[in-house]
C-alpha cells in the first residue's frame, strides 16, 4: 500500500528518497564495459552472439529489410496507423517552433559576426522493443531530428522472439522516415552505434530511453559520441487540491508505476481525506493492470502521498524534487505555473493526464529524471544541431582592436597572443 507521510522533519528523508541509483554499481559497469570492448573488437560477430545470448534470436542479417517493413505495415491495424500519423502531426507542429535560425551581425565599423546552426549528420536512436515496445519513442526522437535537418537517422531496437521487429515500431519508423533500422538491443546496440561495425553505421549522437544496461552504456561511450541524457527510472509528481476525483489521481500515479519497479509515483495534497481516498483507489486499481506486479513493487517501494498545509508548500517541495512529470491538478493551474522552477514537463488542470504527453499532445516525452530537471531540459530540436560561429574584421577594424587584444593577452601572460594581434595592427598591411 502506498505510504502517507506528513511533512515534518521526521519524514523529510523518506520524502526525498529516490529510486535505485545504478551509477555506483561496479558489476554493472564492468559487464557493460566488457560488452562495449567486445563489440569494438569483433564487430558484427559480437553483435550476433549477444543477440543470441540476451534476446534468444539467431540473426543472419542485422538490418531490417524492405520486405520486413512492408510486412509490418500489413500487420498494423489501419486505425492505429492513423493514430500514429495524428500524433506525429502534433509532435511535428510543436517541435517546428523550436527550429533556430542562423544570424549575422554586420557592424558599421567593418566587423561581421555570426552564428550558424548546423544539423548533426548521423544520429542513432535507441528504441525499446521486444516485450516493452514503444513506438511513441520513435516519434519523439525522430521527429525533432528530422526538423533539425539530420541527414541519416539510424535506429536500433531489440527483436522479438521470432527474430523480427515489433510491427508497431516499424510502422512508426515509416511514418517519420527513419533511414536504417537494426535488430539490436542492450549495451551492444549502444556500442555498435558509438563505434560502428561492418553493418552498423557509426553515429555522432545517441538518443532514446533504455534499461540500466543501455543507460550505463550511454554513460561509457559519451565522449566518443554525444548522448541526450542518462535517464533514470520514470517519475510522476501530482499536486492536487481537494477538488479532485481520487480515481483519476490513482490512475495517473499507476500510469508511471507500471513502467518499472524503480519508478516513483508521488502525490502531494493538503487534503487528508483525498489522500486516504487515493490510497484506497490505488489498491482497487492495481490488480486490474496487466503489469500489476511491477506497479505494486513500484508503489510499495517508492510511492508516497505527502500531506502539506497548503499548495504553496507543495510547490516548494516539487521544486526540490524536480520531477520528470508534474501534474498540477488544482483550481486555476495557470496561476501556479509561474512558480514551478524545476520540472521536465508540466501538465495543467484536471483533464490533462501525463499519458497525454507520453503519446499525443506534441511536447516531447524524453525528459530529465532523478532531479536533473534542475539544470536540463526535454529532448528538442536543439539536441540534433550544433552551433558554429564566425568572425570577420577588416584591416581598419583589426587595427582599432589590436592594442586592446594585446593588453588582454599580456594580463594572461600569453605574449604570443599579443604578438599575433599586434602584427596586424596599425601600419601593418599586406
RAWO-V315982 format. One record per residue. SS is DSSP state (alpha for helix, beta for strand, coil for the rest). PHI is phi in radians with two decimals (none if undefined). Layout:
ss;phi
SS;PHI
SS;PHI
This chain:
ss;phi
coil;none
coil;-1.16
beta;-1.40
beta;-1.95
beta;-2.14
beta;-1.52
coil;-1.37
coil;-2.54
alpha;-1.09
alpha;-1.12
alpha;-1.83
alpha;-1.06
alpha;-1.07
alpha;-1.11
alpha;-1.07
coil;-1.71
coil;-1.07
coil;-2.05
coil;-1.14
coil;-0.94
coil;-1.81
coil;-1.53
coil;-1.04
coil;-1.72
coil;-1.42
alpha;-1.13
alpha;-1.07
alpha;-1.10
alpha;-1.01
alpha;-1.20
alpha;-1.10
alpha;-1.19
alpha;-1.05
alpha;-1.12
alpha;-1.12
alpha;-1.06
alpha;-1.12
alpha;-1.16
alpha;-1.13
alpha;-1.07
alpha;-1.42
alpha;-1.99
coil;1.03
alpha;-1.03
alpha;-1.06
alpha;-1.13
alpha;-1.05
alpha;-1.12
alpha;-1.10
alpha;-1.24
alpha;-1.15
alpha;-1.18
alpha;-1.24
alpha;-1.65
coil;-1.79
coil;1.07
coil;-2.26
coil;-1.77
coil;-1.80
coil;-1.49
coil;-1.88
coil;-1.43
beta;-1.55
coil;-1.22
coil;-1.57
alpha;-1.09
alpha;-1.09
alpha;-1.17
alpha;-1.13
alpha;-1.13
alpha;-1.09
alpha;-1.09
alpha;-1.05
alpha;-1.26
alpha;-1.57
coil;-1.52
coil;-1.07
alpha;-0.97
alpha;-1.14
alpha;-1.22
alpha;-1.07
alpha;-1.18
alpha;-1.10
alpha;-1.00
alpha;-1.19
alpha;-1.17
alpha;-1.09
alpha;-1.05
alpha;-1.11
alpha;-1.11
alpha;-1.16
alpha;-1.12
alpha;-1.07
alpha;-1.20
alpha;-1.27
alpha;-1.07
coil;-1.34
coil;-1.60
coil;-1.12
coil;-1.63
coil;-2.01
coil;-1.10
beta;-2.49
beta;-2.27
beta;-1.92
beta;-1.82
coil;-1.44
coil;-1.29
coil;-1.71
coil;1.55
beta;-1.96
beta;-2.17
beta;-2.18
beta;-2.95
beta;-2.33
beta;-1.92
beta;-1.77
beta;-2.07
beta;-1.18
coil;-1.10
coil;-1.39
beta;-2.36
beta;-2.18
beta;-1.83
beta;-1.90
beta;-1.70
coil;-2.10
coil;-0.96
coil;-2.49
coil;1.14
coil;-1.31
coil;-2.12
coil;-1.72
coil;-2.15
alpha;-1.05
alpha;-1.06
alpha;-1.19
alpha;-1.09
alpha;-1.09
alpha;-1.18
alpha;-1.64
alpha;-1.35
alpha;-1.12
alpha;-1.06
alpha;-1.12
alpha;-1.07
alpha;-1.11
alpha;-1.25
coil;1.72
coil;-1.07
coil;-1.34
beta;-2.19
beta;-1.89
beta;-1.90
beta;-2.08
beta;-2.09
beta;-2.71
coil;-1.12
coil;-1.32
coil;-1.39
coil;-1.11
coil;-1.54
coil;1.48
coil;-1.92
coil;-1.59
coil;-0.85
alpha;-1.09
alpha;-1.16
alpha;-1.17
alpha;-1.14
alpha;-1.09
alpha;-1.09
alpha;-1.12
alpha;-1.18
alpha;-1.06
alpha;-1.75
coil;1.44
coil;-1.16
coil;-1.43
beta;-2.42
beta;-2.31
beta;-2.05
beta;-1.53
coil;-2.49
coil;-2.28
alpha;1.17
alpha;-1.09
alpha;-1.14
alpha;-1.16
alpha;-1.12
alpha;-1.09
alpha;-1.11
alpha;-1.17
alpha;-1.29
alpha;-2.03
coil;1.35
coil;-2.42
coil;-1.02
coil;-1.82
coil;-1.59
coil;-1.33
coil;-1.27
coil;-1.98
coil;-1.66
beta;-2.64
beta;-2.09
beta;-2.27
coil;2.05
coil;-1.47
coil;-3.02
coil;-1.37
alpha;-1.15
alpha;-1.24
alpha;-1.14
alpha;-1.07
alpha;-1.18
alpha;-1.12
alpha;-1.09
alpha;-1.07
alpha;-1.33
alpha;-1.57
beta;-1.04
coil;1.95
coil;-1.34
beta;-2.38
beta;-1.48
beta;-2.32
coil;-1.34
coil;-3.01
coil;-1.69
coil;-1.46
coil;-1.65
coil;-1.04
coil;-1.18
beta;-2.43
beta;-2.38
beta;-2.19
beta;-1.98
beta;-1.78
beta;-2.35
coil;-1.56
coil;-1.25
coil;-1.57
coil;-2.36
coil;-1.46
alpha;-1.06
alpha;-1.12
alpha;-1.16
alpha;-1.13
alpha;-1.07
alpha;-1.10
alpha;-1.14
alpha;-1.11
alpha;-1.21
alpha;-1.11
alpha;-1.61
alpha;-1.06
coil;-1.29
coil;-1.15
coil;-2.88
coil;-1.09
coil;-1.68
coil;-1.15
beta;-2.09
beta;-2.19
beta;-2.28
beta;-2.02
beta;-2.06
beta;-2.57
coil;-1.69
coil;-1.89
alpha;-1.19
alpha;-1.07
alpha;-1.11
alpha;-1.02
alpha;-1.16
alpha;-1.13
alpha;-1.15
alpha;-0.99
alpha;-1.23
alpha;-1.12
alpha;-1.04
alpha;-1.09
alpha;-1.19
alpha;-1.57
alpha;-0.97
coil;-1.24
coil;-1.46
coil;-1.41
coil;-1.10
coil;-1.78
alpha;-1.15
alpha;-1.20
alpha;-1.13
alpha;-1.08
alpha;-1.14
alpha;-1.08
alpha;-1.09
alpha;-1.12
alpha;-1.28
alpha;-1.52
alpha;-2.20
coil;-1.29
beta;-2.63
beta;-2.06
beta;-1.89
beta;-1.66
coil;-2.21
coil;-1.37
coil;-2.75
alpha;-1.25
alpha;-1.04
alpha;-1.19
alpha;-1.06
alpha;-1.15
alpha;-1.05
alpha;-1.14
alpha;-1.02
alpha;-1.18
alpha;-1.28
alpha;-1.26
coil;0.94
beta;-1.31
beta;-1.13
beta;-2.04
beta;-2.25
beta;-1.75
beta;-1.83
beta;-1.60
coil;-2.43
coil;-1.12
coil;0.86
coil;-1.07
alpha;-1.16
alpha;-1.19
alpha;-1.72
alpha;-1.00
coil;-1.12
coil;-1.54
coil;-1.47
coil;-1.77
coil;-2.27
beta;-2.88
beta;-1.20
beta;-2.50
beta;-1.96
beta;-1.96
beta;-1.79
coil;1.65
coil;-1.51
coil;-1.98
coil;-2.35
coil;-1.21
alpha;-1.01
alpha;-1.03
alpha;-1.03
alpha;-1.31
alpha;-1.07
alpha;-2.08
coil;-2.37
coil;-1.11
coil;2.39
coil;-1.03
coil;-1.27
coil;-1.75
coil;-1.54
coil;-2.24
coil;-1.18
coil;-2.11
coil;0.99
coil;1.47
alpha;-1.31
alpha;-1.14
alpha;-1.13
coil;-2.49
coil;-2.32
coil;-2.28
coil;-1.09
coil;-1.01
coil;-2.67
alpha;-1.01
alpha;-1.02
alpha;-1.25
alpha;-2.02
beta;-2.27
beta;-2.22
beta;-1.99
beta;-2.24
beta;-2.05
beta;-2.45
beta;-2.39
beta;-2.35
beta;-2.18
coil;-1.29
alpha;-1.06
alpha;-1.15
alpha;-1.15
alpha;-1.17
alpha;-1.03
alpha;-1.18
alpha;-1.62
alpha;-0.99
alpha;-1.16
alpha;-1.07
alpha;-1.10
alpha;-1.10
alpha;-1.07
alpha;-1.07
alpha;-1.12
alpha;-1.05
alpha;-1.07
coil;-1.70
coil;1.27
coil;-1.91
alpha;-1.19
alpha;-1.14
alpha;-1.06
alpha;-1.08
alpha;-1.10
alpha;-1.07
alpha;-1.18
alpha;-1.21
coil;-1.11
coil;-1.91
coil;-1.41
coil;-1.01
coil;1.10
coil;-2.03
coil;-1.89
coil;-1.07
